[in-house]
């Protein structure tokens, strides 16, 4: 037969195993989230580089007047 102390140890061990299992699952989910975010960051960085290459140089348009940027209803 098993003593009450042994049963307590078994229950505590099972609880720790369950917590470890959930922790491993959470870690896998977090790693996947970080991986997906890094892919998105890389894609957005690539798009920004492409947009900078497509945009004309900053001085090519000449000086800008703030009145030219007002909406038409002003």
N, C-alpha and C positions, 0 to 999 in steps of 0.2 A: 504494500500500500504506500501511497504517497502522503507525506505529511503536509499540513497546512502551509508551512514555509515553502515547500517545494511547489505547491500549487500557486502560491503568490509569485514565486520567481518565474514560473512558466507563463502566467498571465502578463507579468511585466515584460518578459521577453517577447511575447506575441505582440504586445502593444508597441514595443520598440521596432519590431519587424514591420508592422503596419505603417508606422510613421516613416521608417526608412523607405518603404515602397512608395508612399505618397511624395516624399522628398525627391526621390529619383525621378518620378513622373514630372514633378514640377520643374526640376532642373532641365529635363529634356524639352519641356515646353518653352522654358525661358531661352534655352540655346537656339531653338527653332525661331523664336521671335527675333532674337538678336541677328541670326543669319538672314532672315527676311528683311530686317531693317537695313542691314549692311548692303544687301542687294539693291534696295531702293535708293540708298544714299549713293551707291556707285552709279546707278542709272541716272539719277538726277544730276550728279556731278558731270557725267558725260553730256547730258542735254545742255547744261549751262555752258560747257566748253563749246559745244556746237553753236549755241546762240551767240556767244561772244565772237565766234569766227564769222558768223553771218552778219552781225551788226556792223554798220559803218564805224569808222574810227571816231572818237569823241570830238575831235576838232574839225571833222569834215563838213559838218553842218553849219559851222560858224556859231557866233554867239546867239544864245536863245533869249527871247524877250518873254518875260512872265505874262504879259498881256496876251501873247499868242496862245498861251495855255489855258485861258479862261474859257469856260463853257459858253456856247453861243447865246444863252439867254441873258448874259450880263451886258 
